[in-house]
Amino acid sequence: MGIILYLIVGGLIGWLAGAIIGRDMPLGIIGNIIAGIVGAWIGGELLGSWGPSLAGIAIVPALIGAIIFVFIISAIMRGSRKKR
């Protein structure tokens, strides 16, 4: 049950990061889950694990990390579309 909750929280964080930036992740729900999990890792490395936590994910650092990740991915995707 823990892994399912981890994936759900990761997906919600990824979705929220995309909504804040105003850009969608490629691959839809799977992309949001990846963005949330990678964002949790990035945020944890940069900011530590402070603030409220759910399913082992510190929410605030994970959201900040996911925003950074979504911004980078959207910039890469936008750059590759211009080359075509």
Order of alpha helices (4+ residues) and beta strands (2+ residues): alpha-alpha-beta-beta-alpha
